[in-house]
Amino acid sequence: MDILRAQQELADLQTSEARFQKLANNLPGMITQFRATGDGSLSTLYVSSGCVDICEVAVEDFLSGVMQFEDLQHPDDRPRIQQAGIYSSEKLTLFKEEFRIITPSGNLKWVQVTSQPERQADGSTIWDSIILDITDRKQAEQELQQSQQFLRLLLDNIPQLVFWKDRESNFMGCNTNGAKFVGLESPDMIVGQTDYTLPFTVESAVQNVERDRRVMDSGQSDLHIMIHQRSDGSTLWLDTRKTPLRDLDGNVIGVLVTLEDISDRKLAEIEVQKLASVVENTTDFISIANIEDGQTLYLNAGGRQLVGLGITDTVKNLHLSDFHNREDMAKIQETLMPHLRQYGYASAELHLQHLITQVQIPVEWNIFTIKDPNTGQPSYIAAIIRDISDRKRTESELNQRTAELEQTLKELKHTQTQMVQSEKMSGLGQLVAGVAHEINNPVNFIYGNLIHAHNYAKDLGQLLDLYQKHYPTPHAEIQEQIEEIELNFLLEDMHNLLASMQVGAERIQKIVVSLRTFSRMDEADMKSVNIHDGIDSTLMILQHRLKARSDASIIEIIKAYGELPIVECFAGQLNQVFMNLLSNAIDALEESLEIGQIHNPTITISTAFVNSKEVMIQISDNGIGIPTEIQHRLFDPFFTTKPVGKGTGMGLSISYQIVVDKHGGKLECVSGAGQGSTFVVTIPIRQH
């Protein structure tokens, strides 16, 4: 009986085990049973066939110990699993974890392990586990998480403020910009808030809740421009949109609120309106035209008034050529338009033509191109034209005043030069005349007494001859004195001495005459004179500068005098001209000698008839010459090419005034660097 019962129990047990294995093999996932001992060893007691699908390992490999389940754990997850205490012989609590495994073929899978421990009589622990493949779910969760992250990223990066509320207008969330707007550090902090708990005024909160209710009750979106005052007093314009939130069944479960800060746009619109008002009311001519044909598309009120158009007159048929004369249009087409196309702008001073009176208005003309926003290519011309009539009148008056001042300054300089010249000539003439007068008297005295001295010496010589004839043997003392004074030589040389003194006195007389001729102080201002006498007297005065010195050669004077008539002139002033020209020639020759440019310094003075009414005096030197670029300034007052301290710059200026202003003649210079200089004086024979 016991044997039969035991056989029956064994048969029942085998049947139950078969049913269990069939059940375990048909369940999703895999069922395992592990034994964990105190020494840390782990053995597989049972594993269902699901291990092949999940772990890609045969049942026999687990049961034989060839492969352990913990060998498949991902290295990055293993520390977390060990810390959780799976298959520990000491931990007796339910273990449930999700982690990754790597199959022998290299596939990465997510599994969920649920294990229940049971302590055995021998001290070991048996873990009954169900392992499910959750790879698909994990991938779906990851994709959902990525979608949520992308949605959050999108919400946080759009410029709009986004909020969403439930049916009671409680905030359920917002984006980052929305949180910043209401003064919260993060979007999570808005959950559960209301319009009354956020920093809104009570009036704004009431209006917001009422709008929420209308949107949810009607199921229709609501658009509104809201003006918000910041705490700093500035104004904020918000474009708000409230849209009903619906569930999958279409039921309204809340409201979505989006706000866009349009303050910049509003401010820009205000500025544009202000600018339009300024453009329209300015007195300048402001227009826009097509770049291709110049057809006018817009003309402001100031421009209309400037060209004689009424406010209601059309400008569509007007072109660029209607506003400008032919000459200005030629300049615009030939010069300004090419510059405009190359650089995008052009400016000039032109004339604007009044369309009714045809009056030409001087204007400052500025144009620039405007690009088409669609093509990016210049398509329009904007013109800003300003009436500069007042400025032109002011400039004209200023130019006239400047010319008058320049003429006054010129006359003042001329007067100053004349005063200097007159004072100089007066002082020089008085000095020369005084010196000539003072020298003339003693020289005349000496010259007159030389005749008597010559006669007295002659008489004394004859007397001594008689003494020698009648007393041939004088006393010894007398003979000794005759020998000591060399009487014979003395009598012979005395005549030579007196003759030499007479020659010297005559030369002094000639110098005095030259000085008097040069100064002309004893004659009337206007006098008919011999030009050659004036030149010779000047040369006589400058004789000391013409003679050879130890450091310079003698300056040769070549006279090429022609037959000249008596010339009516201011003799003393004309002599001053000769003095200045000859002195400058001598200076140029001395400078040329110093630098070794010449070795035979020469001054050539020639005179000739020009015609029946004029004579010419030409003074040339072979010195260093005058550079062409400064010749136009030679006759300017105070201009000089000489070093500081050696010239005042007045000589040629005074000479020019004497010749041109006083005598109605001409003073010209012909020269070149290194080619010598020639000054040509041309004066009328008779003065009117």
C-alpha positions as CSV (number, residue, x, y, z in Angstrom):
1,M,0.0,0.0,0.0
2,D,2.8,2.4,0.9
3,I,4.6,1.5,-2.3
4,L,1.5,2.2,-4.4
5,R,0.9,5.5,-2.6
6,A,4.5,6.4,-3.2
7,Q,4.3,5.5,-6.9
8,Q,1.1,7.5,-7.2
9,E,2.7,10.5,-5.5
10,L,5.7,10.2,-7.8
11,A,3.5,10.1,-10.9
12,D,1.5,13.1,-9.6
13,L,4.7,14.9,-8.9
14,Q,6.0,14.2,-12.4
15,T,2.7,15.3,-13.9
16,S,2.8,18.6,-11.9
17,E,6.4,19.2,-12.9
18,A,5.6,18.6,-16.5
19,R,2.7,21.0,-16.2
20,F,4.9,23.6,-14.4
21,Q,7.6,23.4,-17.1
22,K,5.0,23.7,-19.8
23,L,3.5,26.7,-18.1
24,A,7.0,28.2,-17.5
25,N,8.0,27.7,-21.1
26,N,4.8,29.3,-22.4
27,L,5.0,32.4,-20.1
28,P,6.6,35.6,-21.6
29,G,10.2,36.1,-20.5
30,M,12.2,33.5,-18.6
31,I,11.8,31.9,-15.1
32,T,14.9,31.0,-13.2
33,Q,15.8,29.6,-9.8
34,F,19.3,30.3,-8.3
35,R,20.9,29.2,-5.1
36,A,23.2,31.6,-3.2
37,T,25.5,30.4,-0.5
38,G,27.4,32.2,2.2
39,D,30.7,31.9,0.4
40,G,29.3,33.9,-2.5
41,S,28.9,31.1,-4.9
42,L,25.8,31.1,-7.1
43,S,24.3,28.1,-9.0
44,T,21.4,27.8,-11.4
45,L,18.8,25.4,-10.2
46,Y,16.2,26.0,-12.9
47,V,15.8,28.1,-16.1
48,S,12.9,28.1,-18.5
49,S,13.4,28.0,-22.3
50,G,12.7,31.7,-22.5
51,C,16.4,32.2,-21.8
52,V,17.2,31.4,-25.4
53,D,15.1,34.4,-26.6
54,I,16.2,36.8,-24.0
55,C,19.8,35.9,-23.2
56,E,20.6,33.9,-26.4
57,V,22.0,31.2,-24.1
58,A,20.9,27.5,-24.1
59,V,19.2,26.1,-20.9
60,E,22.0,23.4,-20.6
61,D,24.7,26.2,-20.5
62,F,23.0,27.9,-17.5
63,L,22.3,24.6,-15.7
64,S,25.8,23.2,-16.3
65,G,27.4,26.4,-15.0
66,V,29.0,27.2,-18.4
67,M,27.2,30.6,-18.3
68,Q,26.0,32.6,-15.3
69,F,23.3,35.3,-15.7
70,E,25.4,37.8,-13.9
71,D,28.1,37.4,-16.6
72,L,25.7,39.1,-19.0
73,Q,25.2,42.3,-16.9
74,H,26.4,45.5,-18.6
75,P,29.6,46.7,-16.9
76,D,28.2,50.2,-16.3
77,D,25.1,48.7,-14.5
78,R,26.9,46.0,-12.5
79,P,27.9,48.3,-9.5
80,R,24.3,49.4,-9.1
81,I,23.0,45.8,-9.3
82,Q,25.5,44.6,-6.7
83,Q,24.6,47.5,-4.4
84,A,20.9,46.5,-4.7
85,G,21.8,43.0,-3.4
86,I,20.4,40.6,-6.0
87,Y,21.2,37.0,-5.3
88,S,22.7,37.8,-2.0
89,S,22.6,35.1,0.6
90,E,22.0,37.6,3.3
91,K,19.3,39.9,1.8
92,L,15.8,38.4,2.1
93,T,13.7,41.2,0.6
94,L,12.1,41.4,-2.8
95,F,14.5,42.5,-5.5
96,K,13.2,44.4,-8.6
97,E,15.5,46.3,-11.0
98,E,15.8,47.2,-14.6
99,F,19.3,47.0,-16.2
100,R,21.1,46.1,-19.4
101,I,22.6,42.9,-20.5
102,I,24.9,42.1,-23.4
103,T,24.3,38.7,-25.1
104,P,27.1,36.5,-26.3
105,S,26.4,37.8,-29.8
106,G,26.9,41.4,-28.7
107,N,23.2,42.5,-28.7
108,L,22.3,45.1,-26.0
109,K,19.0,44.5,-24.2
110,W,17.1,45.9,-21.3
111,V,15.6,43.4,-18.8
112,Q,13.4,43.7,-15.8
113,V,14.3,41.2,-13.0
114,T,11.9,40.5,-10.2
115,S,13.3,38.0,-7.5
116,Q,11.9,36.6,-4.3
117,P,14.4,35.1,-1.8
118,E,13.7,32.1,0.5
119,R,16.0,31.0,3.3
120,Q,16.8,27.2,3.3
121,A,17.4,24.9,6.3
122,D,21.1,24.6,5.3
123,G,21.5,28.4,5.4
124,S,21.6,29.0,1.7
125,T,19.1,31.3,-0.2
126,I,17.0,30.3,-3.2
127,W,15.9,33.2,-5.5
128,D,12.9,32.6,-7.7
129,S,13.1,35.1,-10.5
130,I,11.1,36.3,-13.4
131,I,13.2,38.1,-16.1
132,L,11.3,40.1,-18.8
133,D,12.7,41.6,-22.0
134,I,11.7,45.3,-21.8
135,T,14.0,46.6,-24.7
136,D,11.1,47.8,-26.8
137,R,9.5,49.6,-23.9
138,K,12.8,51.3,-23.0
139,Q,13.2,52.4,-26.5
140,A,9.7,53.8,-26.6
141,E,10.3,55.6,-23.2
142,Q,13.6,56.9,-24.5
143,E,12.0,58.2,-27.7
144,L,9.2,59.7,-25.6
145,Q,11.7,61.3,-23.3
146,Q,13.6,62.7,-26.3
147,S,10.4,64.1,-27.7
148,Q,9.6,65.7,-24.3
149,Q,13.1,67.1,-24.1
150,F,12.8,68.4,-27.7
151,L,9.4,69.9,-26.9
152,R,10.8,71.5,-23.8
153,L,13.8,72.8,-25.7
154,L,11.4,74.2,-28.3
155,L,9.2,75.9,-25.8
156,D,12.2,77.3,-23.9
157,N,13.8,78.7,-27.1
158,I,10.9,80.4,-28.8
159,P,10.6,84.1,-28.0
160,Q,6.9,83.8,-27.1
161,L,5.7,83.3,-23.5
162,V,3.7,80.1,-23.2
163,F,1.4,79.1,-20.3
164,W,-1.2,76.3,-19.9
165,K,-4.0,76.1,-17.3
166,D,-6.6,73.7,-16.2
167,R,-10.4,74.2,-16.1
168,E,-10.1,76.3,-12.9
169,S,-7.4,78.6,-14.5
170,N,-4.7,77.1,-12.3
171,F,-1.3,77.1,-14.0
172,M,-0.1,73.7,-14.9
173,G,3.1,74.8,-16.6
174,C,5.0,77.3,-18.7
175,N,8.2,77.8,-20.7
176,T,11.3,79.4,-19.5
177,N,10.5,82.9,-20.9
178,G,7.1,82.7,-19.3
179,A,8.7,81.9,-15.9
180,K,11.1,84.9,-16.3
181,F,8.2,87.1,-17.2
182,V,6.3,86.4,-14.0
183,G,9.5,86.5,-11.9
184,L,10.0,82.8,-11.2
185,E,13.3,81.0,-11.3
186,S,12.1,77.9,-13.1
187,P,9.0,76.8,-15.0
188,D,8.2,74.1,-12.4
189,M,7.5,76.8,-9.8
190,I,4.4,78.0,-11.7
191,V,2.5,74.7,-11.2
192,G,-0.5,75.4,-8.9
193,Q,-0.2,79.2,-9.2
194,T,-3.1,81.4,-10.3
195,D,-3.3,84.9,-11.8
196,Y,-4.0,86.2,-8.3
197,T,-0.9,84.7,-6.8
198,L,1.4,86.0,-9.6
199,P,2.6,89.6,-9.7
200,F,-0.4,90.9,-11.7
201,T,-2.8,93.6,-10.7
202,V,-6.2,92.5,-9.4
203,E,-7.8,94.1,-12.5
204,S,-5.5,92.2,-14.8
205,A,-6.1,88.9,-12.9
206,V,-9.8,89.3,-13.1
207,Q,-9.7,90.0,-16.8
208,N,-7.4,87.1,-17.5
209,V,-9.7,84.6,-15.6
210,E,-12.8,86.0,-17.4
211,R,-11.1,85.5,-20.8
212,D,-10.0,82.0,-19.8
213,R,-13.7,81.2,-19.0
214,R,-15.0,82.6,-22.3
215,V,-12.4,80.6,-24.3
216,M,-13.2,77.3,-22.5
217,D,-17.0,77.8,-22.6
218,S,-17.0,78.9,-26.3
219,G,-14.3,76.6,-27.5
220,Q,-13.0,79.5,-29.6
221,S,-9.6,81.2,-29.5
222,D,-9.3,84.8,-28.3
223,L,-6.8,87.4,-29.6
224,H,-6.0,90.6,-27.8
225,I,-3.3,93.3,-27.5
226,M,-2.4,93.8,-23.9
227,I,-0.5,96.8,-22.6
228,H,1.5,96.0,-19.5
229,Q,3.3,98.6,-17.3
230,R,6.7,97.4,-16.0
231,S,7.9,98.2,-12.5
232,D,10.4,100.7,-13.9
233,G,7.6,102.7,-15.5
234,S,8.2,101.6,-19.1
235,T,5.4,100.2,-21.3
236,L,5.2,96.6,-22.6
237,W,3.0,95.7,-25.5
238,L,1.9,92.0,-25.5
239,D,0.1,90.2,-28.3
240,T,-1.9,87.5,-26.4
241,R,-3.7,84.4,-27.8
242,K,-5.8,82.1,-25.7
243,T,-6.7,78.7,-27.2
244,P,-8.8,75.9,-25.6
245,L,-6.9,72.8,-24.6
246,R,-8.7,69.5,-25.5
247,D,-8.1,65.9,-24.6
248,L,-8.2,63.0,-27.1
249,D,-11.9,62.9,-27.0
250,G,-12.2,66.6,-27.9
251,N,-13.2,67.8,-24.4
252,V,-11.9,71.1,-23.2
253,I,-9.6,70.5,-20.2
254,G,-8.0,73.9,-20.0
255,V,-6.6,76.8,-21.9
256,L,-3.2,77.4,-23.7
257,V,-1.9,81.0,-23.4
258,T,0.8,82.4,-25.7
259,L,2.1,86.0,-25.4
260,E,4.5,87.7,-27.8
261,D,6.4,90.8,-26.8
262,I,5.7,93.2,-29.6
263,S,7.2,96.3,-27.8
264,D,10.0,96.7,-30.3
265,R,7.6,96.5,-33.2
266,K,5.2,98.9,-31.5
267,L,8.0,101.3,-30.7
268,A,9.3,101.0,-34.2
269,E,5.8,101.8,-35.6
270,I,5.7,104.8,-33.3
271,E,9.1,105.9,-34.5
272,V,8.1,105.4,-38.1
273,Q,5.0,107.5,-37.6
274,K,7.1,110.2,-36.0
275,L,9.6,109.9,-38.9
276,A,6.8,110.0,-41.4
277,S,5.5,113.1,-39.7
278,V,8.9,114.7,-39.7
279,V,9.5,113.8,-43.4
280,E,6.1,115.1,-44.4
281,N,6.4,118.4,-42.5
282,T,10.0,119.2,-43.3
283,T,10.7,122.0,-45.7
284,D,13.3,119.9,-47.6
285,F,12.4,118.2,-50.9
286,I,12.1,114.4,-50.1
287,S,11.1,112.0,-52.8
288,I,11.2,108.4,-53.9
289,A,11.5,107.4,-57.6
290,N,12.1,104.3,-59.7
291,I,15.7,103.8,-60.4
292,E,15.1,102.7,-64.0
293,D,12.9,105.4,-65.5
294,G,13.1,108.1,-62.7
295,Q,9.3,108.1,-62.3
296,T,8.3,109.8,-59.0
297,L,6.5,107.6,-56.5
298,Y,6.4,109.9,-53.5
299,L,6.9,113.6,-52.8
300,N,6.5,115.1,-49.3
301,A,4.6,118.3,-48.6
302,G,7.8,120.4,-48.3
303,G,8.9,119.2,-51.7
304,R,5.5,119.9,-53.3
305,Q,5.5,123.5,-51.9
306,L,9.1,124.1,-53.1
307,V,8.3,123.1,-56.8
308,G,4.8,124.6,-56.8
309,L,2.6,121.5,-56.4
310,G,-0.5,121.2,-54.3
311,I,-1.1,118.6,-51.7
312,T,-3.6,116.8,-53.9
313,D,-1.7,117.1,-57.1
314,T,-0.5,113.7,-58.4
315,V,3.3,113.1,-58.9
316,K,3.0,109.8,-60.7
317,N,3.6,111.4,-64.1
318,L,6.6,113.4,-63.0
319,H,10.1,112.3,-63.7
320,L,13.6,113.4,-62.6
321,S,14.0,115.6,-65.7
322,D,10.9,117.6,-64.7
323,F,12.7,119.0,-61.7
324,H,16.0,120.0,-63.3
325,N,17.2,122.1,-66.2
326,R,19.1,120.6,-69.1
327,E,22.5,121.4,-67.8
328,D,21.9,119.8,-64.5
329,M,20.3,116.7,-66.1
330,A,23.5,116.3,-68.2
331,K,25.6,116.4,-65.0
332,I,23.2,113.9,-63.2
333,Q,23.3,111.4,-66.1
334,E,27.0,111.7,-66.9
335,T,28.5,111.9,-63.4
336,L,26.1,111.5,-60.5
337,M,24.1,108.4,-61.7
338,P,27.2,106.3,-62.4
339,H,28.5,107.3,-59.0
340,L,25.1,106.3,-57.5
341,R,25.2,102.9,-59.1
342,Q,28.7,102.2,-58.0
343,Y,28.6,103.5,-54.4
344,G,24.9,103.7,-53.6
345,Y,24.9,107.5,-53.1
346,A,25.8,110.8,-54.8
347,S,25.7,114.5,-53.9
348,A,26.2,117.8,-55.6
349,E,25.0,121.4,-55.7
350,L,22.4,121.8,-58.5
351,H,19.2,123.7,-59.3
352,L,15.6,122.7,-58.6
353,Q,13.2,124.0,-61.2
354,H,9.9,125.4,-60.1
355,L,7.2,123.7,-62.2
356,I,5.1,126.8,-62.7
357,T,7.5,129.8,-62.7
358,Q,10.5,127.8,-64.0
359,V,12.6,129.7,-61.5
360,Q,15.9,127.9,-60.8
361,I,16.4,127.3,-57.1
362,P,19.9,126.5,-55.9
363,V,19.8,123.3,-53.9
364,E,22.0,120.8,-52.1
365,W,21.2,117.5,-53.9
366,N,21.7,114.2,-52.1
367,I,20.4,110.8,-53.4
368,F,20.9,107.2,-52.4
369,T,19.6,103.9,-53.5
370,I,16.9,101.7,-51.7
371,K,17.0,98.0,-52.1
372,D,13.9,95.9,-52.9
373,P,13.3,93.7,-49.8
374,N,12.4,90.8,-52.0
375,T,15.3,90.8,-54.5
376,G,17.9,92.6,-52.5
377,Q,18.7,94.7,-55.6
378,P,18.7,98.5,-55.7
379,S,15.2,99.4,-57.2
380,Y,14.4,102.9,-55.9
381,I,16.1,106.3,-55.6
382,A,15.5,108.4,-52.5
383,A,16.3,112.1,-52.9
384,I,16.8,114.7,-50.1
385,I,17.1,118.1,-51.6
386,R,17.6,121.3,-49.6
387,D,17.0,124.8,-50.7
388,I,20.3,126.7,-50.2
389,S,19.2,130.1,-51.6
390,D,19.8,131.8,-48.3
391,R,23.1,130.2,-47.9
392,K,24.1,131.1,-51.5
393,R,23.1,134.7,-50.8
394,T,25.1,134.7,-47.6
395,E,28.1,133.2,-49.5
396,S,27.8,135.8,-52.2
397,E,27.7,138.6,-49.7
398,L,30.5,137.0,-47.8
399,N,32.6,136.7,-51.0
400,Q,31.9,140.3,-51.9
401,R,32.8,141.4,-48.4
402,T,36.0,139.2,-48.6
403,A,36.9,140.7,-51.9
404,E,36.4,144.2,-50.5
405,L,38.5,143.4,-47.5
406,E,41.2,141.9,-49.7
407,Q,41.1,145.0,-51.8
408,T,41.3,147.2,-48.7
409,L,44.2,145.1,-47.4
410,K,45.9,145.4,-50.8
411,E,45.5,149.1,-50.7
412,L,46.7,149.3,-47.1
413,K,49.8,147.2,-48.1
414,H,50.2,149.5,-51.1
415,T,49.9,152.6,-49.0
416,Q,52.3,151.1,-46.4
417,T,54.8,150.3,-49.2
418,Q,54.5,153.7,-50.6
419,M,55.0,155.3,-47.2
420,V,58.1,153.1,-46.6
421,Q,59.3,153.9,-50.1
422,S,58.7,157.6,-49.8
423,E,60.3,157.7,-46.4
424,K,63.2,155.7,-47.6
425,M,63.6,157.8,-50.8
426,S,63.2,161.0,-48.8
427,G,65.8,159.9,-46.2
428,L,68.1,158.6,-48.8
429,G,67.8,161.7,-51.0
430,Q,68.3,164.0,-48.0
431,L,71.3,161.9,-46.9
432,V,72.9,161.8,-50.3
433,A,72.2,165.4,-51.0
434,G,73.6,166.4,-47.6
435,V,76.7,164.3,-48.0
436,A,77.1,165.7,-51.5
437,H,76.7,169.2,-50.2
438,E,79.1,168.7,-47.3
439,I,81.7,167.2,-49.6
440,N,81.3,169.6,-52.4
441,N,82.4,172.8,-50.5
442,P,85.7,171.5,-49.1
443,V,86.4,169.7,-52.4
444,N,85.8,173.0,-54.3
445,F,88.1,174.8,-51.9
446,I,90.8,172.2,-52.3
447,Y,90.4,172.0,-56.1
448,G,90.4,175.9,-56.4
449,N,93.6,176.2,-54.2
450,L,95.4,173.4,-56.1
451,I,95.8,175.9,-59.1
452,H,97.5,178.4,-56.8
453,A,99.6,175.7,-55.1
454,H,100.7,174.6,-58.6
455,N,101.7,178.2,-59.5
456,Y,103.4,178.8,-56.2
457,A,105.4,175.6,-56.6
458,K,106.3,176.6,-60.1
459,D,107.5,180.1,-59.0
460,L,109.5,178.6,-56.1
461,G,111.2,176.2,-58.5
462,Q,112.2,179.0,-60.8
463,L,113.6,181.0,-57.9
464,L,115.7,178.0,-56.8
465,D,117.0,177.6,-60.4
466,L,118.1,181.3,-60.3
467,Y,119.9,180.7,-56.9
468,Q,121.7,177.7,-58.4
469,K,122.7,179.7,-61.5
470,H,124.1,182.7,-59.7
471,Y,125.3,180.9,-56.6
472,P,126.5,177.5,-57.8
473,T,128.5,176.9,-54.7
474,P,126.2,177.3,-51.7
475,H,127.2,177.2,-48.1
476,A,128.1,173.8,-46.7
477,E,125.1,173.8,-44.4
478,I,122.8,174.6,-47.3
479,Q,124.4,171.9,-49.4
480,E,123.9,169.4,-46.6
481,Q,120.2,170.3,-46.4
482,I,119.8,170.1,-50.2
483,E,121.2,166.6,-50.1
484,E,119.1,165.5,-47.1
485,I,115.8,166.6,-48.6
486,E,116.7,165.5,-52.1
487,L,115.8,168.8,-53.6
488,N,115.9,167.8,-57.2
489,F,113.5,164.9,-56.6
490,L,111.3,167.0,-54.4
491,L,110.9,169.7,-57.1
492,E,110.3,167.1,-59.8
493,D,107.8,165.0,-57.7
494,M,105.9,168.1,-56.4
495,H,104.4,168.7,-59.8
496,N,103.3,165.0,-60.0
497,L,101.9,165.2,-56.5
498,L,99.9,168.3,-57.2
499,A,98.7,166.8,-60.5
500,S,97.5,163.6,-58.6
501,M,95.7,165.7,-56.1
502,Q,94.0,167.6,-58.9
503,V,92.9,164.3,-60.4
504,G,91.5,163.1,-57.0
505,A,89.7,166.3,-56.5
506,E,88.1,166.1,-59.9
507,R,87.0,162.5,-59.2
508,I,85.4,163.6,-55.9
509,Q,83.6,166.3,-57.9
510,K,82.3,163.6,-60.3
511,I,81.1,161.5,-57.4
512,V,79.4,164.5,-55.9
513,V,77.7,165.1,-59.2
514,S,76.6,161.5,-59.4
515,L,75.2,161.7,-55.9
516,R,73.3,164.8,-56.8
517,T,72.1,163.2,-60.0
518,F,71.0,160.1,-58.1
519,S,69.1,162.0,-55.4
520,R,67.7,164.7,-57.7
521,M,66.8,166.7,-54.6
522,D,67.5,170.0,-56.3
523,E,65.0,169.4,-59.1
524,A,61.2,169.1,-59.4
525,D,59.5,165.7,-58.9
526,M,58.7,165.3,-62.6
527,K,61.7,166.1,-64.8
528,S,62.9,165.3,-68.3
529,V,66.2,163.5,-67.8
530,N,68.8,161.4,-69.5
531,I,68.2,157.9,-68.4
532,H,71.9,157.0,-69.0
533,D,73.0,159.6,-66.4
534,G,70.8,158.0,-63.8
535,I,72.2,154.5,-64.5
536,D,75.8,155.8,-64.5
537,S,75.3,157.7,-61.2
538,T,74.0,154.5,-59.7
539,L,77.0,152.5,-60.9
540,M,79.3,155.2,-59.5
541,I,77.6,154.7,-56.0
542,L,77.9,150.9,-56.3
543,Q,81.5,151.1,-57.6
544,H,82.8,149.6,-54.3
545,R,80.8,146.4,-54.8
546,L,82.0,146.0,-58.3
547,K,85.7,146.0,-57.6
548,A,87.7,142.8,-57.2
549,R,88.2,141.6,-53.6
550,S,90.5,139.0,-52.2
551,D,87.6,136.5,-52.1
552,A,85.8,137.5,-55.3
553,S,86.4,138.5,-58.9
554,I,85.7,141.9,-60.3
555,I,82.2,142.2,-61.7
556,E,82.3,143.3,-65.3
557,I,79.8,145.9,-66.4
558,I,78.8,145.8,-70.1
559,K,76.9,148.8,-71.3
560,A,74.9,148.4,-74.5
561,Y,73.3,151.9,-74.5
562,G,71.0,152.8,-77.4
563,E,70.1,156.2,-78.6
564,L,67.4,157.4,-76.1
565,P,65.5,160.6,-76.0
566,I,65.1,162.7,-72.9
567,V,62.5,160.9,-70.7
568,E,60.0,162.6,-68.5
569,C,60.0,160.8,-65.1
570,F,60.4,161.0,-61.4
571,A,64.2,160.8,-61.7
572,G,65.0,160.1,-58.1
573,Q,62.5,157.3,-57.8
574,L,63.6,155.8,-61.1
575,N,67.2,155.9,-59.9
576,Q,66.0,153.9,-56.8
577,V,64.7,151.3,-59.2
578,F,68.1,151.0,-60.9
579,M,69.8,150.8,-57.5
580,N,67.5,147.9,-56.4
581,L,67.9,146.0,-59.6
582,L,71.6,146.4,-59.8
583,S,72.0,145.6,-56.1
584,N,70.0,142.4,-56.5
585,A,72.1,141.5,-59.6
586,I,75.3,142.0,-57.6
587,D,73.9,139.8,-54.7
588,A,73.0,137.0,-57.2
589,L,76.5,137.1,-58.7
590,E,78.2,137.1,-55.2
591,E,76.1,134.0,-54.3
592,S,77.0,132.3,-57.6
593,L,80.7,133.0,-56.9
594,E,80.4,131.5,-53.4
595,I,79.0,128.2,-54.6
596,G,81.5,128.1,-57.6
597,Q,78.8,128.3,-60.2
598,I,80.4,131.1,-62.3
599,H,83.9,132.5,-62.6
600,N,83.3,135.6,-64.8
601,P,80.5,137.6,-63.1
602,T,78.9,140.0,-65.6
603,I,76.1,142.5,-65.6
604,T,74.8,143.7,-68.9
605,I,72.8,147.0,-69.1
606,S,71.1,147.7,-72.4
607,T,68.7,150.4,-73.4
608,A,66.6,150.8,-76.5
609,F,63.5,152.3,-78.1
610,V,60.5,150.0,-77.8
611,N,58.4,152.3,-80.0
612,S,57.8,156.0,-80.4
613,K,56.2,156.2,-77.0
614,E,58.3,153.9,-74.8
615,V,61.9,153.1,-73.9
616,M,63.3,149.9,-72.4
617,I,66.0,149.4,-69.8
618,Q,67.2,145.8,-69.5
619,I,69.5,144.7,-66.6
620,S,70.8,141.1,-66.9
621,D,73.2,139.0,-64.9
622,N,74.7,135.5,-65.3
623,G,74.0,134.5,-61.7
624,I,72.1,131.6,-60.1
625,G,68.7,132.6,-61.6
626,I,65.3,132.5,-60.0
627,P,63.2,129.3,-59.9
628,T,60.0,129.5,-62.1
629,E,57.7,128.4,-59.3
630,I,58.4,131.6,-57.2
631,Q,58.7,134.2,-60.0
632,H,55.0,135.1,-59.6
633,R,55.7,136.3,-56.1
634,L,58.8,138.4,-56.8
635,F,57.0,141.7,-56.6
636,D,54.9,140.9,-53.5
637,P,55.7,143.0,-50.4
638,F,58.0,141.4,-47.9
639,F,58.7,138.4,-50.1
640,T,62.4,137.6,-50.5
641,T,64.6,134.7,-51.5
642,K,67.5,136.0,-49.5
643,P,68.5,134.6,-46.1
644,V,67.1,136.1,-42.9
645,G,68.8,139.4,-42.1
646,K,70.0,140.0,-45.7
647,G,66.7,141.2,-47.3
648,T,63.5,142.9,-46.4
649,G,61.4,141.8,-49.5
650,M,60.6,145.5,-50.2
651,G,63.1,146.4,-53.0
652,L,61.3,144.7,-55.9
653,S,57.9,145.6,-54.5
654,I,58.8,149.3,-54.3
655,S,60.4,149.1,-57.8
656,Y,57.3,147.6,-59.2
657,Q,55.1,150.4,-57.8
658,I,57.5,153.1,-59.0
659,V,57.5,151.7,-62.6
660,V,53.9,150.5,-62.9
661,D,51.9,152.9,-60.6
662,K,54.0,156.0,-60.8
663,H,55.1,155.9,-64.4
664,G,52.5,153.6,-66.0
665,G,55.2,151.3,-67.3
666,K,56.0,147.6,-66.9
667,L,58.5,145.7,-64.8
668,E,59.1,142.1,-65.9
669,C,61.4,139.3,-65.0
670,V,62.8,136.6,-67.3
671,S,64.7,133.9,-65.5
672,G,65.2,130.2,-64.7
673,A,67.2,128.2,-62.1
674,G,70.9,128.4,-63.1
675,Q,70.2,130.6,-66.2
676,G,70.7,134.1,-64.8
677,S,68.1,136.8,-64.5
678,T,66.9,139.6,-66.7
679,F,64.7,142.5,-65.4
680,V,63.1,144.6,-68.1
681,V,61.8,148.1,-67.3
682,T,59.5,149.7,-69.9
683,I,58.4,153.3,-69.3
684,P,56.6,155.9,-71.4
685,I,58.7,158.8,-72.8
686,R,56.1,161.3,-71.7
687,Q,53.9,161.2,-68.7
688,H,50.2,162.1,-68.9
